[in-house]
Every structure is written in structure tokens, then in C-alpha cells.
Amino acid sequence: MHPNTRACVAYVAVRLISQKSGGAIYDYSKSGYINIDGSISSATVDVYDYDRRCHFGGSGSSGKFDLYDYGGRHHVELKLNGAKFEGYDYGAKCFFSGDVNGSNVSFYDYGASRYFDFSL
């Protein structure tokens, strides 16, 4: 999974689950912030990845979102269940899962076979 796609998914998940706002997410694997901002609701996601200069978003209902990564030109499926999330990245052809605890995200990327941590 592309690192910025992963960061966008983590950003959307933490915003939806925690109901917190923020204009960047900290990626511990890169030891730095990735600037992502935009509007997020239970029905629509429209954020902008300033690092890649592209949009990331889509629509959803009942905690299931069909998102599109305009930087990678592919769909991303995201499902929320309480503080947990899971989905599929059609660009990298891999699953992912994770959980949100306050402003923190623990993200497992099955394509990379490892965990990644983020903080809003």
C-alpha cells in the first residue's frame, strides 16, 4: 500500500471514529506529518493530500465507504465497526485493518505485513 494512501485511510478513519478534526496526521514510520485536510461526514469524504497534491474521497452509508485515491487512481473500500476499521486497497491489491484509540491509529497493512502508527 502506498504510504500516502495508508495515511489518508488512517486520517479518514480517525476523523470518522473519534469525531475530531485536524489538518495533518503524524506518521510514526516517517517521523513526520502528512498534511491532509477537508470535510468528512457519515455520508461523504472529501479530503486533500497536500503532499501528493490530490484528492481522496467518496461516499458511504452505515459505516461503509467507497473511496477513490486520485493520486493512485484506484478505489479503496473502508468499513467502520465501532473503534475498528478494515478494508481493501484496489491499487495495491491488499487488505488492511486497524483500530482507533482517541487520536491514535494502529494500522495493519497486509501488503507490507506490518503495523503502522499514526496520530491526529
Beta strands, then each sheet from edge to edge (+ up, - down):
strand 1: 24-27
strand 2: 32-40
strand 3: 44-49
strand 4: 54-61
strand 5: 64-69
strand 6: 74-81
strand 7: 84-89
strand 8: 94-101
strand 9: 104-109
strand 10: 114-119
sheet 1: 1+ 2- 3+ 4- 5+ 6- 7+ 8- 9+ 10- 1+
end
